[in-house]
Amino acid sequence: MNGGGVYVGRAGADAALDRGWLLGHFKHPSDPRHSEALEIKWGVHPPGEERAQWVRGEERTALLVLISGRFRMRFPERDVLLERQGDYVVWGQGVDHSWCAEEESVVLTVRWPSVPGYRAGESGER
């Protein structure tokens, strides 16, 4: 429901419409979910799903919170296993990373700032 500068939705349903993304620069400027300050993603991942390629030269800071499942974040120097609801990891600019869902997992990702050029499937995505 959108009107009067207020948007009410359901993360799972809305996320399915835009590859998981609920908020960011990529939403239409008239949409209350448009933001150049940050991005929010509701990620639903089947067991065994992995990121297709590592993110290199990261320009943002990110927070990833485990909602359910078992999710592994990979960094050059270490892996971080999130296995209890509420486990989270934060990484900063310049930190290369990838991930793997060890079980069916739901994660909430917040990244800032919202930077164009990171959308999966587009050339130049990181």
N, C-alpha and C positions, 0 to 999 in steps of 0.2 A: 504494500500500500504506500503510495507516494503522493504527497500533497502538502502544501504550506511549509515546505522546507523540512518535512519529517518523512522518514522512510521506515516502515516496519516490515520485517521479513523473517524468513526462516533460513538459517545459515546453509543447511543441506540443500534445500531447493534452490536458493539464489546462487549458491556456489556452482551448481550444475550448469547454470546458464553462462558462466564466464570463466570456465576452467578453474574454479575454486575461489576466484577473487571477488571479494565483497566490497572493497573500498580501495581507491587509488586514483592516480592521474588519468587512467584509461577510461573511467566512467565519464559520461557526458557532463559538461560543466553545470548544467541545470539540475543534475541529480545530487541530492544531499550526500551521496556516497563518493562524490568526486573529491579528491584530496591530492595536493602536490606535496603535502607534509609526510604522509605515510601510506602504507598499503597493508591490507589485512586479507589473509587467505584462510579459508576453511578447507583443509586438504583431507580427502578421503582416499586411502591407499589400500589396494588389495595386498594380501601376503605376497612377498617376493618382489613387489614393484621397486624399481630403482630409478634414480634420476638418470636420464639418458647420457648426460655428460657433466663433468665437473663445472661448477661456476668458478671462473678464474677472473682475477682483477675486480673483485667485488667493490662497488662504490657505496654500498649502504651498510647500515648496522641492522641486525636482525635478532628477533626473539622467536623461538619456536617452543610451543607448549604442547605436551602430550595430553590429549583428551581421553583417548582409549587406545589399546593395542600395545605394540612393542615396536619402537622406531629407532633406527640407528643413524646418527649424524656422523659423517666422515669429514675429517679435517686432515691436512697434511701431516700433522704431528701426533694425532690421536683420533680414536673413535669415541663417541659418547652414546651410550645406550640409554634410551628413555623407556622405562618399563612400568612406572607407576603413574596413575593419573596425577597430573600437575607437575611432573618432572619437566624441566625446561633447560634450554641452553641459549646463550647469547653469544653472538660473534660480531666482530667489528669490520670496518672497512679494510679491504685488502686481504681478508681471510678466505682462501679457496675452500670450497666445500662440495659435498655430495650427500646422498642419503639412500637408505634402503628400509622398506617396511618389512620387518621380520614376521609380523602378524598383521592381520587386517588392522589398520590404524587410522585414527582421526587426529589431526594436529592443527593447531591454530598458529599461523605465522604472522608476525607484525614486522614490517621492514620500513626503514626511514632513511632518507627521504624517498618519495615516490619518483623513480627515475625512468624515463622512457628508454626503450631499447632492450628490455629484459624479457619480453614475452616469449615463451617457448614456441618453437616452430617458425619464428621469424629469424632471418639472417641477422647475425650480430648479437643474438641473445646470449647472455652470460648466466 
